[in-house]
Amino acid sequence: MSGRRDVLGRGLRACLAPFLVIGVAACTTASTPSPSSVRPPAGLPALQVVIADAVPPYAWSEGDRFVGLEVDFANELAAALGRPIRFEAVDFGEVFGRVVDGRADLAMAGLTVTPAREVQMAFSEPYVHSGFLALVRREDADRYPTPESVASRAQAIGVVKGTTGERWANQRVRSSAIMTYPTAEAAVDELRTRRIDAIVHDAPVLIWFASRDEANLAPVMQLIGDEPLAWAMPRTDDALRQQVNAVLARWRSDGTRDRILARWLPYWQRLESAERAR
């Protein structure tokens, strides 16, 4: 993600408000088949997919199954490739290592394509363009109308370790303390208990948390950065990258991509419209 700022237009700001409610309905009622229910032809190697543990709306567990945007994409992809699937859920900071050392075929975890990451891993074509936001307590929303006001006025800003939000904060924030957390949920807990004043993180994740607690949490509705989200894989597996891109191209034509995105990110077209208008 670059350090450039992208501002959600007036229409996007208005449209996102109802999606704070719609998003929680999608995330709490949708489910996906367990990996064992996907039964492609025998004899093909399992597609080893690493996901970030407990990062809604991308992936989290409900009982004995994983659910979320990336889980739906992974199951559809495995079926399209005719391969069984095996998930591994790890902390976000461990996702990249699984791909770099070859323990996973794919990382599907709401990953932003950056030049630094492309040195270590190959990426598919982006499946959606997004950005990141700041999240504050609702009572403080008037104090923080823009990302710049967060960067200049907040005494302590929370970020998730290893993310592009952390990089933005390190580049742009000068007078505030930057507190790193292993997960967005941990940062949100600290925001609620007033240990930090704001969080900078992926827009889909922060909007999901805001939709769960509208009375106390408010996103600063100005989209920061350009975040093409894609799937990572070992640089040595060019055949898999070509196969994944071919499936993704077909999904763009037949509506599969749009259907899955709409299930978990009801506002995704608004985010991409903001990117195109930049």
Buried (B, 14 or more C-beta within 10 A) or exposed (E): BBEEBBBBBEEBBEBBEEBBEEBBEBBEEBBBEBBEEBEBEEEEEBBBBBBBBBBBBBBBBEEEBBBBBBBBBBBBBBBBBEBBBBBBBBBBBBBBBBBBEEBBBBBBBBBBBBEEBEEEBBBBBBBBBBBBBBBBBBEBBEBBEBBBBBBBBBEBBBBBBBBBBBBBBEEBBEEBEBBBBBBBBBBBBBBEEEEBBBBBBBBBBBBBBBBBBEEEBBBBBBBBBBBBBBBBBBBEBEEBBEBBBEBBEEBEEEEBBBEBBBBBBBBBBBBBBBBEEE
